[in-house]
Amino acid sequence: MTPETTVTTGSDRPPAYLGWVVLVTGLGGLLASLVLSVEKYLLLTNPFYAPSCDLGAAVSCRDVMSSWQGAVLGFPNPYLGLVAFPVVLTLGVLVVGGVTLPRWCWAGLSLGTVAGFGFVLWLISQSLFVIQAICPYCVVVWVCVSVLLAHAPRALADAGGGPTARLWGWLDRWWPWVLGVWLVALAVLVVVSASRFGG
């Protein structure tokens, strides 16, 4: 008797472009988190240090990093990115390299991204309406998490994610529009807020 062989069909694998989306968002988020972590360290060691992203009253990483919202868990928020985004980047590299990830990987990425997006929404509200300052590197993270949220569940659905797959069948035609509208709304909100803070 010969052992049974499990064959992975093309339908079990998400579209190839999703790997690049995961890779690029992971890399972008990691670089932004790394820069913010370095800037925070330099600011802690030298109170007179001027962060590279301090461009005026409206665009100021210093104000954001120095607030309590910038260290919600007792350490700088960018450290969370240094932990999370390398995982995202690694998954993206694997998928681009042709590796078929198990469903639990996509499920974990989807759940983690949902949690991250919830945290991002809170940070957006705090930055724009409470702290009233905009951190450009933070905006990069906001965009990366938003784009990842629009794609990770798609990969889970294509990997045979049960109810998620059925739900995605209905949402599939709408997610590009929802993501586009959200990114445009975010851009408008940031620009309007910056002009208001600067005025």
VEXLOKE-410061 format. One record per atom (N, C-alpha, C, CB): x, z, y. Coordinates in steps of 0.2 Angstrom, whole numbers, plus 2048, in hexadecimal, padded with zeros to 3 digits. Atoms other than C-alpha are relative to their C-alpha. Last residue first. Glycine has a CB too. Example, Ala and Ser with C-alpha at 12.3 -4.5 7.8 and 13.67 -1.06 7.14 Angstrom:
// VEXLOKE-410061
7FC7FF7FA
8448247FB
7FC803805
8027F9802
8048007FA
83E8277EA
804800806
7FB806800
END
This chain:
// VEXLOKE-410061
8038007FA
7ED83C985
7FF807803
7FA7FD800
7FB8027FB
7FA83D977
7FD800807
8027F97FF
7FB7FB7FF
7EE84796C
8057FE806
8048017F9
8037FA7FE
7E083B96F
805806801
7FA8027FC
8018027F9
7EA82B96D
7FD806803
7FC7FA801
7F98007FD
7F183395C
7FF7FE808
8047FA7FD
7FE7F97FF
7DF837957
807800804
8018047F9
8047FC7FB
7D982695A
802807801
7F88007FE
7FF8037F9
7E781E951
7FC803805
7FF7F9800
7F97FE7FE
7E682A942
8017FD807
8057FE7FB
8007F97FE
7D3828941
807802802
7FE8047FA
8047FF7F9
7D4815942
800807802
7F97FD7FF
7FC8027FB
7E1815934
7FD801807
8027F87FF
7FA7FB7FF
7D7820929
8047FE806
8048017FA
8037FB7FC
7C781592C
806806801
7FB8047FC
8028027F9
7D1806927
7FE806804
7FB7FA800
7FA8017FC
7D880E918
7FF7FE807
8047FB7FC
7FD7F97FF
7C7815913
8067FF803
8018037F9
8037FC7FA
7BF804916
803806801
7F88007FE
7FE8037FA
7CC7FB90B
7FD803806
7FE7F9800
7F97FE7FE
7CB8088FD
8017FD807
8047FD7FB
8007F97FE
7B88068FD
807802802
7FD8057FA
8037FF7F9
7B97F38FD
800807802
7F97FE800
7FC8037FB
7C57F28EF
7FE801807
8027F97FF
7FA7FC7FE
7BB7FF8E5
8057FD805
8048027FA
8007FC7F9
7AB7F68E6
806803802
7FA804800
8018057FA
7AB7E98D8
801803807
7FA7FC7FF
7FB805800
7B27F58CB
8007FB806
8007FC7F9
7FC7FF7FA
7A68038CF
8057FA801
803806800
8048017FA
7997FE8C2
804800807
7FB806800
803806800
7A57FB8B4
7FB7FE806
7FC7FF7F9
7FC8057FC
7AF8098BA
7FD7F9800
8078007FD
8017FF7F9
7A18158B5
8047FB804
803807802
8078027FF
7A180E8A3
7FF801808
7FB8047FC
800807801
7B48108A2
7F97FD802
8027FE7F9
7FC8037FA
7B48218A9
8007F9800
807803800
8048007FA
7A782689C
8037FD806
7FD807802
8077FE801
7B382188E
7FB800806
8008077FE
8017F97FE
7C581F894
7F8802800
802801807
8067FE805
7C981088A
7FE807802
8038007F9
7FD7FD806
7DA80C892
7FB8037FB
805806802
7FD806804
7D280089E
8038037FA
8057FC804
805803802
7C880F8A5
8027FA7FB
7FB7FD805
8037FB805
7D781A8A7
7FA7FC7FC
7FE806803
7FB801806
7E080B8B0
7FD8057FA
807803802
801806803
7D180A8BC
8047FF7F9
8027FA805
806800805
7D181D8BE
7FF7F97FD
7F9802804
7FF7FC806
7E381B8C5
7FA8017FB
802807802
7FE804806
7DF80D8D1
8018047F9
8077FD802
804806801
7D58138E0
8027FD7F9
8007FC806
8067FD802
7DD8258DF
7FB7FA7FE
7FC804805
7FF7FE807
7EE81D8E0
7F98027FD
8058057FF
800806804
7E98148F0
8018017F8
8077FC802
8078037FF
7E38248F8
8007FA7FB
7FF7FE807
8057FC804
7F282E8F2
7FA7FC800
7FF807802
7FE801807
7FE8218F9
7FB8037FB
8078037FF
801807803
7F5820909
8017FF7F9
8047FB805
807801800
7F583390C
7FE7F97FD
7FD801807
8037FC806
807834907
7F87FF800
802807800
7FD804806
80C827914
7FD8037FA
8077FF800
805806800
801830921
8027FC7FA
8007FC807
8067FD803
80B84091D
7FB7FA7FF
7FD806804
7FE800807
81B836921
7FA8037FC
8068047FF
800807803
814831932
8018007F9
8057FC804
7FA800804
80F844936
8007F97FD
8028067FB
7FF805805
801844943
8078007FD
7FD7F9802
7F9803800
7FD85394E
8007FB7FA
806805800
8018067FB
7EC85B952
8077FD801
7FE803807
7F98007FD
7F086B948
8007FB806
8057FE7FB
7FE7F97FE
7DD86E946
807800803
8008047F9
8057FC7FD
7D485D946
802807802
7FA8007FD
8048037FB
7E0850941
7FC804805
7FD7FA7FE
7FB8047FB
7ED859937
7FC7FD806
8037FB7FC
7FC7FB7FD
7E086592F
8057FD805
8048057FB
8047FC7FB
7D485892B
803805804
7FA8037FC
8028047FA
7E184D924
7FC803805
7FC7FA7FD
7FA8017FB
7E885B91A
7FF7FC806
8067FE7FC
8007FA7FC
7D785F912
806800805
8018067FB
8058007FC
7D584D90D
800806805
7F97FF7FD
7FF8047FA
7E684D906
7FB800805
8017F97FD
7FB7FD7FC
7E285C8FB
8027FC806
8078027FC
8037FB7FD
7D38538F4
804804805
7FD8057FB
8048037FB
7DD8448F1
7FC805804
7FC7FA7FE
7FC8017FA
7EA84E8E8
7FC7FD805
8057FB7FD
7FF7FA7FD
7DC8558DC
8057FF807
8048057FB
8067FD7FD
7D68448D9
801806804
7FA8017FB
8018047FA
7E783D8D6
7FA803804
8007F97FF
7FB7FE7FC
7EB84B8C9
7FF7FD807
8077FF7FE
8027FA7FE
7DB8478C0
804803806
7FF8057FA
8068007FC
7DF8358C0
7FD806802
7FA7FD7FB
7FE8037F9
7F18378BB
7F9800804
8037F97FF
7FC7FB7FC
7EC8438AD
8017FE807
8068027FC
8047FB7FF
7DF8378A6
803805805
7FD8037FA
8048027FB
7EB8298A7
7FB805802
7FD7F97FE
7FB8007FA
7F883389D
7FC7FD806
8057FB7FE
7FF7FA7FD
7EA838891
804800806
8028067FB
8067FF7FC
7E582688D
801807804
7FA8017FD
8067FD803
7F6823886
7FB802805
8028067FC
8017F97FF
802818890
7FA8027FC
800802807
8077FE800
80680688A
7FF808800
7FC7FD7FA
8027FA804
81880388F
7F8801801
804806802
804802806
81B7F2896
7FE8057FC
8047FB7FD
7FC802805
8297F68A3
7FD7FE7F9
8058067FE
7FC8077FE
81D7F58B1
8047FE7FB
803801807
805805800
8138038A8
8037F9802
7FA801804
802801807
82280E8A5
7FB7FA7FF
7FE8067FD
7FA803803
82880C8B7
7FF7FE7F9
806804801
8008067FE
8178118BD
8057FB7FD
8007FF808
805803804
8168208B2
8007F9802
7F9803802
7FE801807
8278258B9
7FB7FC7FC
8028077FD
7FB805800
8228238CB
8027FE7F9
806802804
8048077FF
81282D8C8
8057FA800
7FD801807
804801806
81C83B8C0
7FD7FA801
7FB8067FF
7FC803806
82983A8CE
7FD7FE7FA
8068057FF
7FE8087FF
81B83B8DB
8057FE7FB
8027FF806
806805802
81484C8D5
8027F9800
7FA801804
8017FF807
8248588D6
7FB7FB7FD
7FC8077FF
7FA801804
82B8528E6
7FF8017F8
806804803
7FF807801
81A8508ED
8067FE7FC
8007FC806
805802805
8168628EA
8017F97FF
7F9801803
7FE7FE807
8268668F3
7FC7FE7FB
802807800
7FC806803
82085C902
8038027F9
8057FE805
804804804
81386B904
8047FA7FD
7FA7FD805
8028067FD
82087790A
7FC7FB7FC
8067FC803
7FA8057FF
820887901
7FE7FA803
8037FF7F9
7FB7FB7FF
813896901
8077FC800
8018057FA
7FF7FC806
80588C8F9
806805800
8017FC7FA
8067FD802
7FE885909
8018057FA
7FB7FB7FE
7FD7FC806
80F881911
7FA8047FD
806804802
7FA804803
80B87491E
8038037FA
8057FF805
803805805
7FA87C921
8057FC7FD
7FB7FB804
8017FD806
80388B928
7FD7FB7FB
7FB806801
8077FD801
809880936
8008037F9
7FB7FB801
7FF7F97FD
81C87C939
7F98047FF
802800807
7FC7FC805
81B86C92E
801808802
8077FD800
803800807
80D865938
8048047FB
7FF7F97FD
8067FC800
814869949
7FC8017FA
7FB7FD805
7FF7F97FE
825863945
7FA805800
804801806
7FF7FD807
81F85393D
801808801
8057FD7FC
7FB7FA800
81984E94F
8008037F9
7FF805805
7FC801806
81083E954
8068057FF
8037F97FF
805802805
803843961
8047FF7F9
7FD7FA802
8057FB801
80F84D96D
7FB7FE7FA
7FC801806
8047FE7FA
81D84196B
7FB8057FE
7FD7FA803
8008067FB
82783795E
7FC802806
7FD7FA7FD
8037FD7FA
82C845952
8017FB806
804807802
8078027FF
82F83C942
7FC803806
7FC8017FA
8008077FE
84283D942
7F97FD801
8037FC7FA
802804806
840850943
8007F9802
7FA8027FC
8068057FF
848858952
7FF7FB7FA
8027FC807
7FF807803
85386794D
7FA7FC802
8018007F8
8008057FB
852875959
8017F97FD
806802805
8078007FC
84C88294C
8007FB805
7FF807803
7FF8017F9
85B87D941
7FA800804
8057FA801
7F97FE7FF
85C88392F
8027FF807
8057FC7FC
7FF7F8802
84988392D
807802802
7FF8017F9
8047FC7FB
847872936
8018077FF
7F97FE800
7FC8007FA
85586A92B
7FD804806
8017F9803
7FA7FC801
84C87091C
804800806
8047FD7FA
8027F9800
83B869922
8068057FF
7FB8027FA
8017FE7F9
843859926
7FE807801
7FA7FB803
7F97FF7FC
84B858915
7FE802807
8037F97FF
7FC7FA802
83A85C90D
807801803
8017FF7F8
8037FA7FD
83184F918
8038077FD
7F88007FE
7FE8007F9
83D841913
7FD807803
7FE7FA804
7F97FF800
83B845900
802801808
8047FB7FD
7FF7F9801
828846902
807802800
7FD8017F9
8037FC7FA
82883590A
8018077FF
7F87FE801
7FB8007FA
83482E8FD
7FD804806
8007F8802
7FA7FC801
8298358EF
8057FF806
8047FD7FA
8017F87FF
81982F8F6
8068047FF
7FB8027FB
8017FF7F9
82081D8F8
7FE807801
7FA7FC802
7FA8007FC
82781D8E7
7FF801807
8037F97FF
7FB7FB802
8188238DE
806800804
8018007F9
8037FA7FD
80D8178E8
8048067FE
7F98017FE
7FF8007F9
8188098E3
7FE806804
7FD7F9803
7F98007FE
81980D8D1
801800807
8047FA7FD
7FD7FA801
8078108CF
807801802
7FF8027F9
8047FC7FB
8028008D8
8028077FF
7F87FF7FF
7FD8007F9
80F7F78CE
7FD804805
8007F9802
7F97FD801
8087FD8BD
804800807
8047FD7FB
8017F97FF
7F77F98C3
8068047FF
7FA8027FB
7FF7FE7F9
7FC7E78C6
800807801
7FC7FC804
7F97FF7FE
7FE7E58B3
802802807
8047F97FF
7FD8067FD
7EC7E78AF
807802803
7FC7FD806
8028027F9
7E87F68A5
8037FA802
801806805
7FB7FF7FB
7EC7F6892
7FD7FE807
8067FB7FF
7FF7F97FF
7DF7F8885
805802805
8038027F9
8057FC7FC
7D87E7888
801807800
7F97FF7FC
7FF8017F9
7E97DF883
7FA804804
7FF7F9802
8038067FD
7E77E6872
801800808
7F97FF7FE
8037FF7F9
7F27F486B
7FE7F9803
805803804
7FF8067FC
7F47F1858
7FD802807
7FE7F97FD
8058007FB
7F480184D
8037FA805
800807804
7FD8017F9
7FD7FD83D
7FB800805
8047FA800
8048037FB
7F780482D
803800806
7F9803801
8037FC7FB
804808820
7FC7FC805
805805803
7FC8017FA
8067FC811
7FD805806
8017F9803
8048007FA
800800800
804800806
7FB806800
END
